Amino acid sequence: MITKTNYYTRTQLERIASLAKSMGRTEAFLLREALDDLLHKYDNSRHRPRA
């Protein structure tokens, strides 16, 4: 894996920390999962027919 630096709001960090603790996952795991979901979302939107 490659290290990246990102900036988050205090609220985002508090929420991700709370979620990670409640799920028994690391914050990094959840952030990677969210990024994968975002990339999948926009990859699929490219393949939809235009209205």
C-alpha positions as CSV (number, residue, x, y, z in Angstrom):
1,M,0.0,0.0,0.0
2,I,1.0,3.6,-0.5
3,T,0.7,6.3,2.1
4,K,-1.4,9.4,1.3
5,T,-2.1,12.5,3.4
6,N,-5.7,13.8,3.5
7,Y,-7.6,16.5,5.4
8,Y,-10.8,15.8,7.3
9,T,-13.1,17.8,9.4
10,R,-13.2,17.2,13.2
11,T,-16.7,15.8,12.8
12,Q,-15.7,13.4,10.1
13,L,-12.8,12.1,12.3
14,E,-15.0,11.7,15.4
15,R,-17.6,9.8,13.4
16,I,-15.2,7.5,11.7
17,A,-13.4,6.8,15.0
18,S,-16.8,6.0,16.6
19,L,-17.9,3.8,13.8
20,A,-14.5,1.9,13.7
21,K,-14.7,1.2,17.4
22,S,-18.3,0.0,17.2
23,M,-17.6,-2.3,14.3
24,G,-14.2,-3.6,15.5
25,R,-12.4,-2.3,12.4
26,T,-9.7,0.2,11.9
27,E,-10.3,3.7,10.6
28,A,-8.0,3.0,7.7
29,F,-10.1,-0.1,6.8
30,L,-13.3,1.9,6.7
31,L,-11.7,4.8,4.7
32,R,-10.4,2.3,2.1
33,E,-13.9,0.7,2.0
34,A,-15.5,4.1,1.5
35,L,-13.1,4.9,-1.3
36,D,-13.8,1.6,-3.0
37,D,-17.5,2.3,-2.8
38,L,-17.1,5.8,-4.3
39,L,-15.0,4.5,-7.2
40,H,-17.5,1.7,-7.9
41,K,-20.3,4.2,-7.8
42,Y,-18.7,6.5,-10.4
43,D,-17.4,3.6,-12.5
44,N,-20.9,2.3,-12.8
45,S,-22.4,5.7,-13.7
46,R,-20.2,5.9,-16.8
47,H,-21.8,2.7,-18.2
48,R,-25.4,3.9,-17.8
49,P,-27.2,5.0,-20.9
50,R,-28.0,8.8,-21.2
51,A,-31.6,9.8,-20.9
